[in-house]
Amino acid sequence: MPYVRANDIDLYYETCGQGESLVLLHGFSGTGQAHWHLQIPVFAERYRVVVPDLRAHGKSKCQTVPPDYWELLASDVAALIGQLGLGLVHICGFSLGSVVAQLVALDHPDLVKSLVLVSTAAHVPVEEDQGLLAFFESLTQPDEIDAAWKQSLIELHGGPDWRWLLKNYGQMAATRVKGGGGEVTRHRLGEIACPTLIVQGQRDRMNPPELAQVVHQGIHGSEIVMFPCGHIVQEAKAEEFNRLVLGFLDSTTDSTTDRGI
């Protein structure tokens, strides 16, 4: 199984296809395959697709979820890009992965050719009725989660590991947000200069559409497309999603080629 050394861990990844590199970043509690299985074979027909398991997820094991976990994920992805010699890449991130994608573009702009941000946000509202803070706090009691989600987590992360992931991630996120660290990227969105497509479900209750609108308004020249679905757009509207994303990626490739770069 392929791994690269990223900071202090062995980061698992899979790759297939040829062409310009497209890095797919999954959401919290998922894995690369779990969240992108309907996209990988389609995108690999035109691009070299690289799909990591983020730190503490799937096969990318680690011992801690530190306060700067979100930024550390971005550093891991930058290390992956560098060690594989990918050069300039397209990054498509879902939910947590979309925040990581933003951070990579902000902290390593020389690595990112374009962004696709799916079910995204740039900050965590602290108001309880917004849901995210309450969700983070609920994770600290992992045995109380829905039975179907629990079974999925066991399959993706292993028997004891899913409890560790939920509890430690929940504690990190809730503590950070309540301590004033919930801004994440909102204050820096204007620095993102690469072409950016935002894809959002109109009925998303995890990251409501208004959070995606904040990202859209903050990134100059970004596009936003809404689908009539919930949080996991790439599954609920897979065919339309794939067509939209490929069209966007192809347009950035063509425009770069036209400039002779």
C-alpha positions in Angstrom: 0.0 0.0 0.0 1.4 3.4 -0.9 2.4 5.9 1.8 4.4 9.1 2.0 6.0 10.6 5.1 4.0 13.7 5.9 5.3 15.6 9.0 5.2 13.0 11.7 3.0 10.3 10.2 2.7 7.9 7.3 0.0 9.3 5.0 -1.9 6.7 2.9 -2.9 7.6 -0.6 -4.2 6.0 -3.8 -3.6 7.2 -7.3 -4.9 6.4 -10.8 -5.2 7.9 -14.2 -2.9 10.2 -16.2 -2.7 13.9 -17.0 -2.7 17.0 -14.8 -2.9 16.1 -11.1 -6.2 16.3 -9.2 -6.1 15.8 -5.4 -9.4 14.7 -3.8 -9.8 15.5 -0.1 -12.6 13.7 1.8 -14.7 15.0 4.7 -14.6 14.4 8.4 -15.0 10.7 9.5 -14.8 9.6 5.9 -11.9 8.2 3.7 -10.8 9.0 0.2 -12.6 6.0 -1.3 -15.7 6.4 0.8 -16.4 10.0 -0.2 -15.1 9.9 -3.8 -15.9 6.4 -5.1 -18.3 7.8 -7.7 -15.8 10.4 -8.9 -12.4 8.5 -9.0 -13.0 6.4 -12.1 -14.7 9.2 -14.0 -12.1 11.8 -13.2 -9.2 9.4 -13.8 -10.2 9.2 -17.5 -8.8 12.8 -17.9 -6.6 13.4 -14.8 -4.1 11.8 -12.6 -6.3 11.4 -9.5 -4.6 11.3 -6.1 -6.8 10.4 -3.1 -5.3 10.5 0.4 -6.8 9.4 3.7 -6.4 12.5 5.9 -4.5 12.3 9.1 -6.4 10.2 11.8 -8.7 8.8 9.1 -8.7 5.4 7.4 -5.2 4.1 6.9 -3.5 7.3 7.9 -3.1 6.6 11.6 -1.8 9.1 14.2 -1.6 9.6 17.9 -3.0 13.1 18.5 -5.5 15.6 17.2 -3.7 18.9 18.1 -5.2 22.4 18.3 -3.8 23.2 14.9 -5.2 20.0 13.4 -6.9 21.7 10.4 -3.7 23.6 9.5 -1.7 20.4 10.0 -3.9 18.6 7.5 -3.0 21.2 4.9 0.7 20.8 5.7 0.3 17.0 5.2 -1.4 17.6 1.8 1.4 19.9 0.7 4.0 17.3 1.8 2.1 14.7 -0.3 2.1 17.0 -3.4 5.8 17.6 -2.9 6.9 14.1 -2.3 5.0 12.8 -5.3 6.4 15.5 -7.4 3.0 16.6 -8.6 3.8 20.2 -9.2 0.8 22.4 -9.8 -2.4 20.6 -8.8 -6.1 21.0 -8.9 -7.7 20.3 -5.5 -11.3 19.2 -4.9 -12.3 19.0 -1.2 -15.5 18.0 0.4 -16.7 19.5 3.8 -13.6 19.3 6.1 -11.6 18.6 2.9 -12.8 21.8 1.4 -11.4 23.7 4.4 -8.1 21.9 4.0 -8.1 22.8 0.3 -8.5 26.5 1.2 -5.6 26.3 3.6 -3.4 24.7 1.1 -4.2 27.4 -1.4 -3.5 30.1 1.2 -0.3 28.6 2.7 1.1 27.1 -0.5 -0.3 29.1 -3.4 2.5 27.9 -5.7 1.1 24.4 -5.5 -2.6 25.0 -6.4 -3.9 25.6 -9.9 -7.6 25.5 -9.1 -10.0 24.7 -6.3 -13.4 22.9 -6.1 -15.0 23.4 -2.7 -17.9 21.1 -2.0 -20.3 21.7 1.0 -17.8 24.2 2.2 -17.3 26.8 5.0 -14.7 29.3 6.1 -15.7 29.7 9.7 -17.7 27.9 12.4 -20.6 29.9 13.8 -20.6 29.9 17.6 -24.4 30.2 17.9 -25.9 27.0 19.0 -28.7 27.1 16.5 -26.2 27.0 13.7 -25.5 23.4 14.6 -21.8 22.9 14.0 -20.6 23.7 17.5 -23.3 21.4 18.9 -22.2 18.7 16.5 -18.6 19.0 17.6 -19.6 18.7 21.2 -21.8 15.7 20.5 -18.8 13.9 19.1 -17.2 13.7 22.5 -19.8 11.1 23.4 -19.2 8.7 20.6 -21.3 5.8 21.9 -24.4 8.0 21.6 -24.2 8.5 17.8 -26.6 6.9 15.3 -26.2 3.1 15.0 -25.9 3.2 11.2 -23.2 5.9 11.3 -21.4 3.9 14.0 -21.3 0.8 11.8 -20.0 2.8 8.9 -17.2 4.2 11.1 -16.2 0.8 12.3 -15.9 -0.4 8.7 -13.9 2.7 7.6 -11.6 3.2 10.6 -11.5 -0.1 12.6 -13.0 -1.2 15.9 -11.4 1.1 18.5 -10.2 3.9 16.2 -13.5 5.4 15.3 -14.2 6.3 19.0 -10.8 7.8 19.3 -11.3 9.9 16.2 -14.7 11.2 17.1 -13.8 12.0 20.7 -10.5 13.7 20.0 -11.7 15.6 17.0 -14.8 16.8 18.8 -12.8 18.0 21.7 -10.3 19.8 19.5 -12.9 21.5 17.3 -15.3 22.5 20.1 -12.4 23.9 22.3 -11.0 25.8 19.4 -14.3 27.3 18.3 -15.3 28.4 21.8 -11.8 29.8 22.3 -12.2 32.2 19.3 -10.6 29.9 16.8 -13.6 29.3 14.6 -12.7 31.8 11.9 -10.4 29.3 10.1 -10.0 31.0 6.7 -12.8 33.6 6.5 -10.4 36.5 7.2 -8.0 35.3 4.5 -10.4 34.4 1.6 -9.4 37.4 -0.4 -5.9 36.0 -0.7 -7.1 33.0 -2.8 -6.3 33.9 -6.4 -6.7 30.6 -8.3 -9.9 29.8 -10.2 -12.5 28.4 -7.7 -15.7 26.6 -8.0 -18.1 26.2 -5.0 -20.7 23.4 -5.1 -23.3 23.4 -2.5 -26.5 21.5 -1.5 -29.5 23.7 -0.9 -30.7 21.4 1.9 -27.3 21.0 3.6 -27.9 21.1 7.4 -24.3 20.4 8.3 -22.8 23.3 6.4 -25.8 25.4 5.4 -25.8 27.3 2.1 -25.2 30.7 3.8 -21.7 29.4 4.9 -20.9 28.6 1.3 -22.1 32.1 0.3 -19.6 33.6 2.6 -16.8 31.7 0.9 -18.1 32.7 -2.5 -18.3 36.4 -1.5 -14.8 36.2 -0.1 -13.0 34.6 -3.1 -12.8 37.1 -5.9 -14.1 35.6 -9.2 -15.3 32.4 -7.7 -18.3 30.5 -9.1 -21.1 28.9 -7.0 -23.5 26.3 -8.1 -26.4 25.0 -5.9 -28.0 21.6 -6.1 -31.3 20.6 -4.6 -29.9 18.1 -2.2 -28.2 17.7 1.2 -24.6 17.6 2.4 -23.0 14.9 0.3 -23.6 16.5 -3.1 -21.1 14.2 -5.0 -23.3 11.2 -4.1 -26.8 12.7 -4.3 -26.1 14.3 -7.7 -23.2 12.3 -8.9 -23.7 12.5 -12.7 -24.4 16.3 -12.6 -21.6 16.9 -10.2 -19.1 15.0 -12.2 -20.1 16.8 -15.4 -19.9 20.2 -13.7 -16.5 19.6 -12.1 -14.9 18.2 -15.2 -16.2 21.2 -17.2 -14.7 23.6 -14.7 -11.3 21.7 -14.5 -11.1 21.5 -18.3 -11.7 25.2 -18.6 -8.9 26.0 -16.2 -6.6 23.7 -18.1 -7.6 25.2 -21.5 -7.1 28.8 -20.2 -3.7 28.0 -18.8 -2.7 26.4 -22.1 -3.9 29.4 -24.0 -1.6 31.7 -22.0 1.4 29.5 -22.9 2.1 28.6 -19.3 
